[in-house]
Amino acid sequence: MNLTGKVALVTGAGRGIGKGCAVELANAGADLVINDRPGSADLSQTADEIRSLGRACHPLDVDVFTRGGCEQLVSAAIETCGRIDILISNPAYSRRAPFLEYPAEEFERTIAGTLTSGFHMSQLVGRQMVSQGGGGKIVFISSVQAEMPIALSVAYGAAKAGLNHMMRTISVELAPHRINVNAIEPGWIDTPGEHVAFSEEVIAEEGRRLPWGRLGTPEDIGMAAAFLSSQAADYISGAVLPVDGCFRFKDCRSDQIIPAKAPAE
């Protein structure tokens, strides 16, 4: 998975999954343009960590929840690096609430920040990849919630399901340009946001309950992103790759199945 000489643009890279992707791409040899929301306190630290690996890194704090922000980011990345070979599209917004009480404005914000933003970024970068020639790699960060109807997450699940379908359509249209388009579905990943939503005790216990015996890490997702961004994945496009430690199947194990009654004699 040698990405030497490649330029990668990673959105939402200040911390968590986005940072994990950026660092692993740098470990594979790519130079980085990393993005996070305006005023992010994490972006410069991530940039310093990537530079310590011997890679160039250009942090840009731009709001990619708007078309204008996406245009600004892509233009700045091209002006700085001259080209974009890899896009890791990782914008997302989520709020948990019961369906009957879910605020309409929060639903719209989730769709805009998670699905529509992914469209803007991939379209703009896709145009650049076609223009510069030589193919490219686009990886969307989706979620197992695209497949699992998890309560309190109606907007997020819908946005990620739409993202998966959009990715497949884009992959068909960009195949003649040799641009690989894929998605990764993380499961329960140990990110800073999870420690805000849940107590340390809950995170530790739920990790032990998963088939793999632990929560995933941003590095797990980053290594999958590096693979899909490499020549090793040249013949993979339109694919959804779950990276979840069997989270989707946590209730399918024999010790989780209620035993049937013995037949009466």
PyMOL commands that set and color helices and strands:
alter all, ss='L'
color gray80, all
select helices_A, chain A and resi 16-27+43-51+67-81+99-101+104-132+144-146+154-177+192-197+200-209+218-228+231-233+247-249+254-256
alter helices_A, ss='H'
color red, helices_A
select strands_A, chain A and resi 7-10+31-36+57-61+86-89+136-141+179-186+240-243
alter strands_A, ss='S'
color yellow, strands_A
deselect
rebuild
show_as cartoon
